[in-house]
């Protein structure tokens, strides 16, 4: 089952830009422990380059805590979908 954070993200952050300048799609399968460090790096890159961007994270059938960590990251990072 493939899941995305789009619905959760839009409910959590209704003021998000409708048309971001950059979209990054990331497939994630059993990436527990790797998502927050990755989101921190992406946040720094967006900020350093003055980019209005989004990250679309796709949980590709993980059997670990990837979905839970992605949901937590979506609460922290407005760009995560």
C-alpha positions in Angstrom: 0.0 0.0 0.0 1.4 3.4 -1.0 0.6 6.3 1.3 1.3 10.0 1.1 1.0 12.8 3.6 -0.9 15.1 1.3 -4.2 15.0 3.2 -2.6 15.2 6.6 -0.3 18.0 5.4 -3.0 20.2 4.0 -5.2 19.8 7.1 -2.2 20.7 9.4 -1.0 23.7 7.3 -3.9 25.2 5.2 -1.9 28.3 4.2 0.7 26.3 2.2 1.6 27.7 -1.2 -0.5 26.4 -4.1 2.3 26.4 -6.6 5.8 25.8 -5.0 8.8 26.6 -7.1 10.4 23.2 -6.5 8.8 19.8 -5.9 10.9 16.9 -4.6 9.4 13.4 -4.6 11.0 10.9 -2.2 10.0 7.2 -2.1 10.5 5.9 1.4 10.5 2.2 2.3 11.7 1.2 5.8 13.4 4.6 6.3 12.7 4.9 10.0 15.4 7.0 11.6 16.4 8.7 8.3 13.5 11.0 7.6 14.1 13.7 10.2 17.8 14.2 9.3 16.8 14.3 5.6 14.0 16.9 6.2 16.4 19.0 8.2 18.9 19.0 5.3 16.1 19.8 2.8 14.8 22.7 5.0 18.3 24.2 5.2 18.7 23.9 1.4 15.4 25.5 0.7 16.2 28.3 3.2 19.8 28.9 1.9 18.6 29.1 -1.7 15.4 31.1 -0.9 13.2 28.4 -2.4 9.5 27.9 -1.9 9.5 24.2 -2.2 7.6 21.1 -1.3 8.6 17.5 -0.5 6.2 14.7 -1.4 7.1 11.7 0.6 5.6 8.4 -0.5 5.6 5.5 2.0 6.2 2.6 -0.3 4.9 -0.3 1.9 7.1 0.2 5.0 7.0 -2.3 7.8 8.8 -0.1 10.3 7.9 3.2 11.8 8.4 5.2 8.6 4.8 6.3 8.4 4.8 7.5 12.1 8.0 9.4 11.6 6.7 11.0 8.4 3.6 12.1 10.1 5.6 13.7 12.9 7.9 15.4 10.3 4.8 16.8 8.5 3.8 18.5 11.8 7.3 20.2 12.0 8.0 20.9 8.3 5.3 22.8 6.4 6.9 21.9 3.1 6.3 18.1 3.6 3.3 16.6 1.9 
